[in-house]
Amino acid sequence: MNSIENRIKAFVQLGGFLSQFSNNHIEKNKTILHNDLFFDGFKHQLKLAQEHNSWFTKEALLDSISSWSNALTEENLTKFTSSLQSKNPSSKKVAIVMAGNIPLVGFHDFLSVLISGHAVLVKQSSNDKHLLPFLAKYLEHIAPEFKQKIIFTEEKMTDFDAVIATGSNNTARYFEYYFKNKPNIIRKSRNSVAILTGKESDSDLEKLSDDVFQYFGLGCRSVSKIFVPRGYNFDAFFSGMYNKKELLSNAKYANNYDYNKAVYLMSEFDLLENGFLMIKEDESYSSPIATVFYEYYENEIDLKIKLYEDRDKIQCIVAKNFIENEIHFGETQNPKLWDYADGINTLEFLSNL
């Protein structure tokens, strides 16, 4: 495209299109460009996404879409791309291997490549394949210059200049070998943690329930582990979680809860649970669905050292006046465009190709 201003404008208009789809209501806005072509079609894609992946409930899909519509404003995109303003790189083709754990989880990489002026070659996860191609068509309609810049493939990827790939720790080893001769960003599994002191308000802990349960805890920004002081009383924690009890009405969540509970009980692990959430003392960061791990800490300095040493395993730290770069309770799933996954500045990587 001719300029970064044009690219920003196109994504702002995409944000306007997405703003019609929120958990409060889905309502057609007559002022949105090309709505007659795309509004009903996107509603259909949402329906297909729900049918294809039962973790992608209507609420989960619309949570993700609302988050992106809030992010794609002119102010946010201008701030996000400020480091690009003086650069006009020669266009490269950047391959993206996307995860599929939560809806549109690969959108930030997709946005970053296109807004940098590069072309994108996308390999989607089979779990999340309906929404992005449709939104790409909308972008191409808004800005026809994108038509030569966006390719989706299900085949083996060839003919690209750099790659951004996200997967489990096992697939990351494969990616590192397979893509070793290309400039790359390889993202591995990460989890998020919360630090509790026992001084949290009821409101703090209710907000924490969003960090734990949004997207069923499947995101890398989902809190899967809490650190608590020795002697912590978990009653307040469970009380804060209780407003998410309706999750048990989701059959897939309920099945995971029953299965993991049975496994733990047969293994004679010590558990605390409230009918839809189990907590288990465990040093690991990655907990199963319907489970949060906890670990005691003796003092704050030792905990800060541990968090620093384990930083490559941690995506977000939720806390209240505890540590630098902490995230407020309830905010893990609302990252800013410049809150880069794994702390890797994607735009800087793309600028230097």
N, C-alpha and C positions, 0 to 999 in steps of 0.2 A: 504494500500500500504506500501511498505517497508520503505520509508523515505519521509520526506518533500521535498527533492530534486527531487525525482521522481514525486511527485504530482505537484510541480512547473513546471517541464519539460512538463508534460501533458497539463497544462493550457497554457503554452507558445505556444505549437503546436496548441491548439485550437485558440489562438489569431492569429496565422499565417493563419489558415483556414479562419477565419472571415475577414482577411485583403483583401481577394479577392472581398469583397462586400462593395463598398463605393458609395456615391452619385455621384462621378465623373464617375465611371464606374464599371461594374461587369465583371471581367476578370479572367479566369482560369489560375492559376500558376502551371506549371508542377512540381515544386519542392515540393508542399504541399503533405504530406502523405495521402494516401487513397482517393485522390481527385476523382478518377474514380468512387468510390462507393458513394461519398457524395456531390460533387459539384452540380450536376443537381438536386439531391434530395432536397438540401437546397433552391435552386431557386424555386422549387415547393412549399416548405413550406412558403416561402415569399409570393408567389401568394395566397396561401390559407389564410394566415394571413390577407392580404388585403381584400379578399372577405368576411372574417368572421367578421371583425371589421372595419368600414369605417373611424374611427379615425386613424387606422394604415395604413396611406398612404405609398407608396414606399419610399418617402423622410423620413418619421418618422422612418420607419423600418431600413433604411440604416444609419440614424443618430445614432440610438442606437447601431447598430452593429459596426459602425466605432469607436464609443466611447469605446466599449469593446475591440475591436482589439488593440486600442492604449494603453489601460490599461494593457492588458495581456502580458507584456514583462517580461523577466527574472529579469531585474533591479527592476521593480515595485513590482513584486510578492515576490522577496527576501526581499525588504524593508518592504512590507506589513506583511510578516510572521516572521520578525526578532524576535518578542517576543515569537514565538513558537519553535525556534530552539533548545532550551535546554529541551523542554518538549515533551514527547511522550505519550499522554494520552491514557487510555484505550478507545477503540472505543465505543461510544454511538450512539443510533439512535435518530436523531434530526428531528422533524417534522417542515415543513415550510408551512404556509398558505400564499399564495402570492396574492398581489393585481394585477390588470390588467389595470391600468390607462395609462401606457405607455409601449412600447415593452420591454420585458426582464427586467421589473422593479424588479423582484425577484432574478435576477442573482447574485447579490452581496451576498445575504444570502446563496444561493446554493454554490457559490465558497467558502465562509467562512467555511461552515460545512465540505465540502469535503477536503479542503486544511488543515484543522485542524486534519484530520485523522478519522473523524466520518462518519457514514452512514447517508443518507438523505432520508426522506419520504416527498414527495412533493405533496401538493394539490394546483393546479393551479387555477387561475381565469378563468372562461369560456371566458373572453374577450381576453386572451393571452395564448393560449394553444398549438400553433403549433411549436414554435421555440425551446423551451428548451428541450423537449423530444428528438428532432432530434440532438441537440448539445450534449446531454448526450450520445447518441449512438456513436457519433464521439469520445467523451472522452473514452468510454469503448473500442473502437477499438484501440485507441492510447495506452491505459493502461488497459488491461483486469482486473487488480485488482479492478477497479471501478465497475465491473459488480455486485458484491455482495453488493455494497454500495449505489446504486441509485434505489429508488422505486418511481413510480408515482401512485397516487390513486385518484379516484373520489368518493370513499366511505367515510364513517365516519372513521376518523383516530383512530387507536388503536395501542397498543404495541409500545410506543416510550418513550424516557427518558427525553426529553426537547422539547420546542417548540418556534419558532419565528413566530409571526403572525402579519400581517399588514392589516388594514382595516379602515373604517370610525370610527368616535367617537362612533357611535351607536354599530357597530359590536365589537369594542374594549371592550365595557362593557360586551358583551356576552363572548368574549375570556377570559377576566379576571376572569369571573365566571367559565367558562368551564375548563380552564387550571390552576386553582388556586393551584392544588396539584402538579404541575410540575414546574421545573425551566423554566422561560419564559422571552422572550422579547415581549412585546405587543406594536405595533406601531399604533398611532392614526393619525388623519388628521393633517397635517401641511401645511403651505403656506410660500412663500418667499416674501420678501419686498425689495424695493430699496429706498435709501435715496438720494434725489436730493437737491442741494443747489442753483441751478441757474447758477453755474459756469461750468457746464459740457460742453465738446466740442461736436460738431456735431457727431464726431466719437463715443464718449461715448454713446450717445443716440441711435445711430444706432445699436451699440452692445447690448444695453439694449433691443432692439426689439427682439433679439434672446432669451433673458431671459424671455420675456413676451410671445412670440408666438411659440417657439419650442414645438413640441408635442401639439400644439393648446392650450397651457397653462394648460394642464391636469396634469402635474407633480407636486410633492410636492416641487421641486426645481424651479418651474415656478414662476416668479414674478406676484403676483395677486394684489399687493397694493404698492403705492408709498407714501412716506412722502415728502412734499414740504413746503418751508417756506411761511409764510403768504404773499400774494401779488404775488406769483409765476406766471409767464407768461407761459401758457401751449403750446404756438406756437412751441417752440423748441422741446418739448416732442413729439408733434404730427408729426413734421417734421422728427424726428428720427424713429418714428414708420412706416412712410409711405412706406418704402421699403418692407413692408410685405403685401401690398394691394392685392396681388394676392391670399391671403387666401380666399377672397370672392368668388373665383371660386370653392372652395370646398363646395358642396351643404350642407353638414351637418353643417359646420361652418356658412354659410350664413343663414340657417334656425334658428340657435341659435341666431345669431345677430338680425335677424328680430323679433324673438319672444321676446327676452329680451328687445329690444328697445320698442316694443309695450307695454309690461308690465310696463316699467318705465314711458312711456309717459302717459298711462292711470292713473298711480298713481301720475302723475304730479310732478315727481322728477326732480330736476335740473340736466341736462346732458350736457356734452360736447362730441361731437363725430365728426369723420372724414370720415364717410361712411363705415368703417369696424371695428372701435373700439370705444367703449363708455368709458368715465371716469365719475365716480360718487363719490361725497363726502360721505364717509361711514366709520364707525369705525371698521367694520368687516374686517377680513383678507381674507376670502374666497369669491372671486368674481365669478360670473357666466362667462361662455364662452363669449368671445368678449367684456368683460368688465374688466376694472382695477379700483379698488377703490383708492381714495386718501384721505389723511388727512393732514391738516396743522399743522405745529409745530411752536411754538413761539421762542424757543431757543434750542440749541443742548443738553444741560444738561438734560432738562426735557424729550427730546426725548430718550436719552440714558437710562434714568430711566424707561421709558415706555417699551422700547424694552427688557430691562432686566426683568421687571415684566411679560411680555408676552412671555418669551423665550420658554415656552412649546408649543406655537402655531406657532413658527417660525422655518423654516428649514434653510434658507439662508438669509443673509443680503448683498445686493449689494450696494456698496458705494465706494467712492474715498477718502481715508485718513480721514475717519470719526470714525471708531470703530474697535476694535480688532476683528480678525477673519473674517473681511469682505471679500467679493468675488468681484473680478474685474468685470466690466461691460462685458457682453457677455460670462461669464464663468460658469454660474450656472449649465449647463447641461454637464459639463466636470469634474465631481468630480474625485479626486484621490481615489485609493483603500482605503486609510486610512481616507478619509472624511466620517465618519460613519453617517448614517441616525440617526436623533434625538440625535446625540452626544453620542450614546451608543456604546461602543467598543465591537463589536460582537465577535471578536477573543478572547478577555479576558473572556467573558461569556462562550464561548465554551471550553476554556482551563481549566476552573474551574469546569466542569461537573464531 
